[in-house]
Amino acid sequence: SEVAVSWRPSAEFAGGLYKGQGILSASPQDVWECIKPVAGGLRTKWDQNVKDFEVIEAISDTVSVCRTTTPSACMRIISPREFVDVVVVKQYEDGTMLSAATNVEHPLCPPQPNFVRGFNYPCGCFCIPVPGEPDRTELLTFFQTDLGGYLPQTVVDSFFPSSISGFYSNLTKAVKALKA
């Protein structure tokens, strides 16, 4: 699958809003199975930027507070991060599935040692059915992440586009493995 990555300055913080858009050769349900934000889900197995994902508090069947940890990146220039977000999932009548998140503080999840606390500003993934093509999904992703710490902006600017391309590439492989 090919992915188009674009960005513009964020209205939320001093970084960028990154958009990824691509078509995957899989049903929306299979794509969703790989990306849905659940503890024990597939994302930690294929997404090189997600080391662990845990639900801190389930507020309802569609809203939860979650902690995501990431491994070090960019030849360890970027140390491991943790993110605490309120996450909402929704399915629309047309079959589109959405996962959206933004940072939140939670008393059960204070900053942990050995991690830099990062912050996700409003972000999300949309799995959109391609009309008339049940085995194709448009995946639209938005990332607005403040990695925290003392990273030069040039490191952040070079990390996100390649990271998003890798996300789509690894997701494509994960979906193929799911169907195999």
N, C-alpha and C positions, 0 to 999 in steps of 0.2 A: 504494500500500500504506500502511496505517496502522501506526504503530509506537507501542508503549507503552514509555516510559522511566521507570525507577524507580531508586532508589539507597538505600544505607544506608552507615553508616560502615564503612570497611574494617577488617578484623582484621589486615591486613598493614602498614599505614602510616597516617599521620595524615590521609588523604584519604578519598575515597568509592569504593565499589564500585558501578558503574553497570551496569544491565541494560537491554538493548534487546530487544524481542520484537515480531515482525511476521510477516505472511504475504505472500510474494511470488508473483506470478503467473508462475512459471517453474519448470522442473524443478530438482531439487537439483543435477544435473550442470551446468546453465547458471549457477546461482547460484555454485556452487563454482568454475567457470571464472573468474568475475569476482573472487572473493575469495581464491583459494588463494595461499599465500605462496611465490611463486617469482620468481626474477630474470627480468625481461623480461615479467612477467605483466601482466594488465589493470588491476590495482589502481592503479598510478601514473597511469593514464589517466583514471579516473573519481573516485577518492577524493581530495577536495580537501585532506585531511589527510595524504596520502602523496606526498611529492615524489620520493623514490627508495627503492628496496628492493634490497638486495644480499645474496647468500649469502656469508658470510665463510668458513664451513667446513661442508661436508656431512659429517655424522658417520655417517649411514646414509641409506637411501632415505626414511625417515620423520622423521629428526631432523637439524636444522641450526642453525647459529648465524648469525643474520641482523642486518643493520644497516638501520634504517629512518630516513629523514630526513623532516622535516615543514617546510612553509613557515611563514612568520610568520602569525599569526592575530589575530583581534580588533583589526582596524585597527592591526596591528603592535605591540600591547601585549605579545603573546606572540611572542618572537623564534623563529627556526628552532631546532628540536630534533633530536636524534639519539637513537636507542634501539638498544641491542644486546641481543638476546634469544636464548634457546634456544627453538626452535620445533619442536613435534611435530605431525604430521598423522596422522590415523587414519580409516579407513572401517569402519563397523560393519556387521554382517550385515543390519540393517534398512535399509541405504542411507544412514544418517546419516553425514555427513562432518564432521570436527572439525579445527580448527586451534587449538592452545593454545600459549601462550608465557609466559615470565617472564624478567626481566632477568638478564644474566650479564656477567661481565667476560671479555674475550678478548684475548690478547697481540697479535693481528693487527688489533685495532681500538681503539687508544687514543682518548681524547677528541680530537675534531677542532676546529680553530679555526673561529670563526664559527657554532658550534652550542653550545647548552646541552644537556648530557647529561641526559636524562630517564630514568625507570625505570618499566617495566611490571612490575607485580606480577601474580601468576597471572591470566591473562585468556584469552579465546578466543571463537571463533565456532562455532556448531553449525548445519549445514544439515540440517534434519530433514524427511524426506518426509512429506507429508500423506497418510494412508492413503486409498486409493481415488481420489486426485486427483494423477495423475502430473505435471501442470503447475502444481503449487502446492508451495511450500516454506515451512516455518516456519523463520525465522532467529532464533536466540537468540544474543545477543552479551553478553559481559561485559568491562568495561574497568575496570582499577584502575591508573591512571597517575599517577605523581608527575612533573609537568612539569619539576621542578627549577628552579633559579634563584630569584628573589625575587619571585614573583607573589603578590599579595594573594589570599587564599582566595576572596574574592567573585568575582574574575575567573575562577578555575578553576571555581567552582560554576556560573557562568553559561555557561561555555564548553561543558562536557560535554553537558548535555541537548540543546542546539541542534546540537552537533556530531554526536551520535548520530542525531538526526532527519535531518540532512543526509546522513549515511552511508546510511541506508535509502532516502532519496529519490533520491540519486545512483546507488545500486546498482540500484534499480528501473529507472532510465533506461538504465543500462549493460546490464542483462539484456535489455531490449527491443531495444537496438541490436545486441546479439549475435545475437538471433533474427531480425533484419530481413534 
